[in-house]
Amino acid sequence: MERADGTRSSVQLAPAAQRDLPLDVTAGGKRIELQARQYDQLALLAHSELRPAERSRHRQTRLREHAYPLARHEPLRDAVVYDVFGGRMYGDSPRAVHEELVRRGEELEHLWVVRDGQCEVPPTARALRVHSPEYYEAMARSRYIVGNTHFPKWLERRPGQQIVQTWHGTPLKRIGFDFDNEHFASTAYLEDLDRERRQWSMLLSPNSFSTPILRRAFRYEGDLVEAGYPRNDVLLSPDRAKRAAEVRERLGLPEGKKVILYAPTWREDKQRHRGGFLLDLRIELDAAERALGEDHVLLVRPHAHVAEPVPGAGDGFVHDVSAQAGVTDMMDLLLVADVLVTDYSSVMFDFAVTGRPMLFFTYDLEHYRDRLRGFYFDFEERAPGPLLATSDALIAALRDTAAATAPYERAYADFRAAFCDLDDGRAARRVVDRMLEKGGA
């Protein structure tokens, strides 16, 4: 096991205790089993929520190629399926759309896609296990499907069905057909994207800047709704202070300490051999704690594609607030953050709604911009805060954030005017109005 200081030690189970194995627990809605193997070895097994008969290759082929097409001929149900990052969390713009529909009292069944218990669903919705028989049936028969990333390849919109693509961020980095290097430029990826875009009945744009980019990058000719991001409504809601206090309590954040949120994007060239991507944390945590630990805490939110634990988490200064750690909604973190540290993540556009300071830890700016992704605008010219290349510079800026960000007041104001022009707290209402209008057509 790994201690808070980063050192490792082995754990040995007493022989008498092994007689009590296997042991089952349920954590975060997921069944976990501790097993004894080969006498002296322990194994931690995370169970799939699908039963063996449901997850076999033959059964999945039958569900996809026979059950789903047949169900498409059955009458539509007055139901909404919500899919956030393939069932990995309850949050983002689909959450705001769901809450708006519930607030209105619309007579709809709400089904939330969940992958192997990775997120908890509120009482206002029912969990829908990914790749279960009921999942295929719901995708075939629900009147509305609302998602924030790519949908399954086999999904085919039927007459009367609305597939709403909210997407998940204002594009600084190039996306879709605009992407021009060896990452995500394979023929298969572009063919899948070309097929998928034809299934959308609506694509959301978070601001006027994004509208032409999204239309071009996705080659989308359908209904592009310039509504703002529903997920940002909470940052302007009248009860945001109450929700922020609840989040602080849930995360166990100490009173009186400022909250630094570090939310970097992922690096396509930092793959792990076991799948996922490296965190590649460049902040010197010991130095940061010495300089900031007395009156700050550091929340680290890796990108959803990152599959590594946060080093040092649990020491009182560093907090792992990843989706894997059970913190599902980024908006909750933006509510409690006093300052955001990011790099090229689209979270900067959301956080700008709050008006709070931002610092940019851009240690690989030239590589990322010129070789890895490419940008849609001159980030160095328009960034609403300082671009910092080293851990020492970042820590110094965090020690006196007001001084570090003072020269960027005009740039911040211009940034908000350009990228937050539709953020007024009513984006979810506009999206739901359009959904219901189209759904009743």
C-alpha positions in Angstrom: 0.0 0.0 0.0 1.0 3.6 -0.5 1.3 6.0 2.5 0.4 9.7 2.4 4.1 10.5 2.2 4.5 8.4 -1.0 6.4 5.5 0.5 5.1 2.0 0.1 4.8 -0.9 2.5 3.5 -4.5 2.3 0.4 -5.7 4.0 0.2 -9.3 5.4 -3.0 -10.8 6.6 -2.9 -13.1 9.6 -3.5 -16.8 8.7 -6.5 -17.0 11.1 -8.1 -14.0 9.3 -7.8 -15.7 5.9 -10.4 -18.2 7.0 -13.0 -15.4 6.9 -12.4 -14.7 3.2 -13.8 -13.9 0.8 -15.4 -10.8 2.2 -17.9 -8.6 0.3 -18.5 -4.9 0.8 -20.4 -2.4 -1.3 -18.7 0.9 -1.8 -20.1 3.8 -3.9 -22.8 1.4 -5.2 -20.1 -1.1 -6.4 -19.6 -4.6 -5.0 -16.0 -5.3 -3.9 -14.7 -8.6 -2.9 -11.5 -9.4 -0.9 -10.2 -12.9 -1.9 -7.4 -15.2 -0.8 -5.5 -16.7 -3.7 -2.6 -19.2 -3.8 -2.5 -19.3 0.0 -0.4 -16.2 0.6 -1.8 -13.7 -1.9 -4.7 -11.3 -1.6 -6.8 -10.0 -4.5 -9.4 -7.2 -4.6 -12.1 -7.9 -7.1 -14.5 -5.3 -8.4 -17.5 -7.0 -9.7 -19.4 -6.1 -12.8 -23.1 -5.2 -12.2 -24.0 -7.4 -15.2 -24.8 -11.0 -14.5 -22.6 -13.6 -16.3 -25.5 -14.4 -18.6 -25.8 -10.8 -19.6 -22.2 -9.9 -20.2 -21.1 -12.8 -22.4 -20.0 -11.9 -25.9 -22.8 -13.9 -27.5 -25.5 -12.3 -25.3 -24.2 -8.8 -26.0 -24.2 -9.5 -29.7 -27.8 -10.7 -29.5 -28.9 -7.6 -27.5 -27.2 -5.2 -29.9 -28.0 -6.8 -33.2 -31.5 -8.3 -32.5 -33.1 -7.0 -29.3 -32.3 -3.4 -29.9 -33.5 -3.3 -33.5 -36.7 -5.1 -32.5 -37.4 -2.7 -29.7 -37.1 0.3 -32.1 -40.4 -0.9 -33.6 -42.2 -0.7 -30.2 -44.0 2.5 -29.2 -41.8 5.3 -27.8 -41.9 5.7 -24.0 -42.2 9.1 -22.3 -38.7 8.7 -20.8 -35.4 10.4 -20.8 -32.1 8.5 -20.8 -29.1 10.5 -19.5 -25.6 9.4 -20.3 -22.6 11.3 -18.8 -19.2 10.0 -19.9 -20.6 6.5 -20.6 -22.2 6.1 -17.1 -19.3 7.2 -15.0 -20.9 10.1 -13.2 -24.0 12.0 -12.2 -23.3 15.6 -13.2 -22.5 18.0 -16.1 -25.1 19.5 -18.3 -27.4 16.4 -18.4 -27.8 16.7 -14.6 -28.9 20.3 -15.0 -31.4 19.3 -17.7 -32.7 16.5 -15.5 -33.2 18.8 -12.5 -35.0 21.4 -14.7 -37.4 18.7 -16.1 -38.0 17.5 -12.5 -38.6 21.1 -11.3 -41.2 21.6 -14.0 -43.0 18.4 -13.0 -42.9 16.9 -16.5 -44.5 13.5 -16.6 -41.4 11.7 -17.8 -39.5 8.6 -16.6 -35.9 9.5 -15.8 -33.2 6.8 -16.5 -29.6 7.5 -15.6 -26.9 5.4 -17.3 -24.5 3.9 -14.7 -21.4 1.8 -15.5 -20.7 -0.8 -12.8 -22.0 1.3 -10.0 -19.5 4.2 -10.6 -22.0 6.8 -9.6 -25.0 7.3 -7.4 -28.3 8.3 -8.8 -30.8 10.6 -7.0 -34.3 9.5 -6.1 -35.6 11.5 -9.0 -34.1 9.0 -11.5 -33.6 5.3 -11.9 -30.2 3.7 -12.5 -29.8 2.0 -15.9 -27.0 -0.5 -16.0 -24.8 -0.1 -19.1 -25.2 -3.0 -21.6 -28.0 -4.6 -19.6 -31.1 -5.8 -21.5 -33.1 -2.8 -20.1 -30.3 -0.4 -21.3 -30.8 -1.5 -24.9 -34.5 -1.4 -24.6 -34.4 2.2 -23.1 -32.1 3.4 -25.8 -34.5 2.1 -28.4 -37.7 3.3 -26.9 -37.1 6.5 -24.8 -38.4 9.7 -26.4 -35.3 11.7 -25.2 -31.6 10.7 -24.9 -29.3 13.4 -23.4 -25.6 12.9 -23.3 -22.3 14.9 -23.0 -19.9 12.8 -25.0 -19.9 10.1 -27.8 -22.9 7.8 -27.9 -22.7 4.1 -28.8 -21.8 3.3 -32.4 -25.0 1.2 -32.8 -27.4 4.0 -31.7 -29.8 5.0 -34.5 -32.3 7.8 -33.9 -35.8 6.8 -34.8 -38.7 9.0 -35.9 -40.0 11.0 -32.9 -36.9 10.4 -30.8 -34.7 13.3 -29.7 -31.0 12.8 -29.2 -29.5 15.8 -27.4 -25.7 16.2 -27.6 -24.7 18.7 -24.9 -20.9 18.1 -25.4 -18.6 19.0 -22.4 -16.6 22.1 -22.9 -15.8 25.3 -24.8 -13.0 24.3 -27.2 -9.6 25.9 -26.7 -8.1 22.6 -28.0 -8.9 21.5 -31.5 -11.6 18.8 -31.7 -13.3 16.5 -34.2 -12.5 17.0 -37.9 -10.3 20.0 -37.0 -7.9 17.8 -35.1 -4.7 17.5 -37.2 -2.1 15.1 -35.9 -1.6 11.4 -35.2 -3.8 11.4 -32.1 -7.5 10.8 -32.8 -6.9 11.2 -36.5 -7.5 7.6 -37.5 -9.9 6.7 -40.2 -12.0 4.7 -37.8 -12.4 7.6 -35.4 -13.5 10.0 -38.1 -15.8 7.5 -39.6 -17.5 6.9 -36.2 -17.8 10.6 -35.6 -19.3 11.1 -39.1 -21.8 8.4 -38.4 -22.7 9.6 -34.9 -23.2 13.3 -35.8 -26.1 12.3 -38.1 -28.0 10.8 -35.1 -28.0 14.1 -33.1 -31.3 16.0 -33.2 -29.7 18.9 -31.3 -26.2 20.1 -30.4 -25.6 22.7 -27.7 -23.2 25.6 -28.0 -22.0 27.2 -24.7 -21.3 30.6 -26.3 -21.2 32.5 -29.5 -17.5 31.8 -29.9 -18.1 28.0 -30.0 -21.0 28.0 -32.4 -19.1 28.1 -35.7 -16.3 25.9 -34.4 -18.7 23.1 -33.3 -20.6 23.2 -36.6 -17.4 22.9 -38.6 -15.5 20.5 -36.3 -18.4 18.1 -36.2 -19.6 18.9 -39.7 -23.0 19.2 -38.1 -25.8 20.5 -40.2 -28.7 20.0 -37.7 -30.2 22.1 -35.0 -27.3 23.9 -33.2 -28.8 25.6 -30.1 -26.8 28.5 -28.8 -28.1 28.3 -25.2 -25.1 28.4 -22.9 -24.1 25.4 -20.8 -26.8 24.1 -18.4 -24.1 22.9 -16.0 -23.0 26.5 -15.4 -26.4 27.6 -14.1 -25.5 26.4 -10.6 -22.6 28.9 -10.5 -25.2 31.7 -10.7 -28.1 30.2 -8.7 -29.5 32.0 -5.7 -28.7 29.1 -3.4 -25.1 28.6 -4.6 -23.6 29.6 -1.2 -25.8 27.0 0.5 -24.7 24.3 -1.9 -21.1 25.3 -1.6 -21.3 25.0 2.2 -22.8 21.5 1.8 -20.0 20.5 -0.6 -17.3 21.7 1.8 -18.8 19.7 4.6 -19.1 16.6 2.5 -15.5 16.8 1.4 -14.3 17.5 5.0 -12.6 20.8 4.1 -11.5 22.7 7.2 -13.1 26.0 8.1 -11.1 29.1 7.4 -8.7 27.6 4.8 -8.7 28.8 1.2 -9.4 26.1 -1.4 -7.1 25.7 -4.4 -8.5 23.5 -7.1 -6.0 22.0 -9.5 -7.8 20.6 -12.6 -5.5 19.8 -15.5 -6.5 18.2 -18.7 -5.0 14.9 -20.0 -2.1 14.3 -22.3 -2.7 12.0 -25.3 0.9 11.1 -25.4 1.0 10.0 -21.7 -0.6 6.6 -21.9 -0.3 3.9 -19.3 0.5 0.4 -20.4 -2.4 -0.9 -18.4 -4.9 1.5 -19.9 -5.9 5.1 -19.2 -3.5 8.0 -19.0 -0.8 9.3 -16.6 -1.6 12.1 -14.1 1.9 13.5 -14.7 1.6 15.8 -11.6 4.3 18.4 -11.8 3.5 20.4 -8.6 6.1 19.8 -5.9 3.7 18.9 -3.2 6.1 19.0 -0.3 7.1 22.6 -1.2 3.5 23.6 -1.8 2.5 22.3 1.6 5.4 24.1 3.3 4.4 27.4 1.7 0.6 27.1 1.7 -0.4 24.4 4.1 -1.1 26.6 7.1 -4.0 28.4 5.4 -4.8 26.5 2.2 -5.9 23.1 1.0 -5.2 21.6 -2.4 -7.9 19.7 -4.3 -6.6 17.7 -7.2 -9.2 16.8 -9.9 -7.5 14.7 -12.7 -9.2 14.4 -16.0 -11.7 11.5 -16.4 -9.3 9.7 -18.7 -6.6 9.7 -16.1 -6.3 6.4 -14.3 -3.8 7.0 -11.5 -4.3 7.9 -7.8 -3.4 11.4 -6.6 -0.1 11.2 -4.7 -0.1 12.5 -1.1 -3.9 12.6 -0.9 -5.2 12.2 2.6 -2.4 14.1 4.4 -4.7 17.0 5.3 -3.3 19.3 2.6 -3.9 17.3 -0.6 -7.4 16.0 -1.4 -8.2 13.6 -4.2 -11.4 14.9 -5.7 -11.4 12.7 -8.8 -14.5 10.9 -10.1 -12.7 7.7 -9.1 -12.7 9.0 -5.5 -16.4 9.5 -5.6 -16.6 13.2 -6.3 -18.7 13.2 -9.4 -19.7 16.7 -10.3 -17.1 19.3 -11.3 -19.6 22.1 -10.6 -19.5 21.3 -6.9 -15.7 21.8 -6.9 -16.0 25.1 -8.8 -18.5 26.3 -6.2 -16.0 25.8 -3.3 -12.7 26.8 -5.1 -11.2 30.2 -4.1 -8.7 29.9 -7.0 -8.5 27.6 -10.0 -5.2 26.2 -11.3 -5.5 24.6 -14.7 -3.6 24.3 -17.9 -5.6 24.0 -21.2 -8.7 22.5 -19.7 -12.1 23.8 -20.8 -12.9 24.2 -17.0 -11.4 27.7 -17.4 -14.4 28.9 -19.4 -16.8 27.6 -16.7 -14.9 29.0 -13.8 -14.7 32.4 -15.4 -18.5 32.7 -14.6 -17.5 33.0 -10.9 -15.1 35.9 -11.5 -12.6 34.2 -9.1 -8.8 34.2 -9.9 -7.2 31.6 -12.3 -3.6 30.6 -12.6 -2.3 28.5 -15.6 0.4 25.9 -15.0 1.6 25.6 -18.5 4.9 23.7 -18.2 4.6 22.1 -21.6 2.9 25.0 -23.5 4.9 24.8 -26.8 4.7 21.0 -27.0 1.0 20.9 -26.3 0.1 23.8 -28.6 2.4 23.0 -31.5 2.6 19.2 -31.5 -0.2 17.6 -29.4 -3.5 19.5 -29.9 -3.3 23.0 -31.3 -5.5 25.9 -30.2 -8.4 27.8 -31.6 -7.0 31.2 -30.4 -3.9 32.8 -29.1 -4.0 31.5 -25.5 -0.9 33.4 -24.4 -2.5 36.6 -25.6 -6.0 36.1 -24.1 -5.4 34.0 -21.0 -7.3 35.6 -18.0 -4.4 34.9 -15.6 -0.6 34.3 -15.6 1.0 31.4 -17.4 3.4 29.7 -15.1 6.1 27.3 -16.3 7.5 25.9 -13.0 6.2 24.6 -9.8 8.1 27.3 -7.8 6.5 30.0 -9.9 3.1 28.5 -9.3 3.5 28.2 -5.6 4.8 31.8 -5.4 1.7 33.0 -7.3 -0.6 31.0 -5.0 1.1 32.7 -2.0 -0.1 36.1 -3.2 -2.8 35.4 -5.8 -4.0 39.0 -5.8 -0.7 40.4 -6.8 -0.1 37.6 -9.4 -3.5 38.2 -11.1 -3.7 42.0 -10.8 -2.1 42.6 -14.3 -4.8 40.4 -15.9 -8.0 42.2 -14.8 -8.6 43.6 -18.3 -7.8 40.2 -19.9 -10.2 38.5 -17.5 -13.0 40.9 -18.3 -12.5 40.4 -22.0 -12.4 36.7 -21.5 -15.7 36.7 -19.7 -17.3 38.9 -22.4 -16.1 36.6 -25.2 -16.8 33.2 -23.6 -19.5 33.7 -20.9 -21.9 35.8 -23.0 -24.7 33.3 -22.6 -24.2 32.4 -18.9 -27.1 34.0 -17.1 -28.3 31.0 -15.0 -31.1 30.1 -17.4 -29.4 27.8 -19.9 -31.2 24.7 -18.7 -34.5 26.4 -19.2 -33.7 27.3 -22.8 -32.5 23.7 -23.6 -35.5 22.1 -22.0 -37.9 24.5 -23.8 -36.3 23.5 -27.1 -36.3 19.8 -26.2 -40.0 19.8 -25.3 -40.8 21.9 -28.4 -39.1 19.4 -30.7 -40.4 16.4 -28.8 -43.9 17.5 -29.3 -43.5 18.3 -32.9 
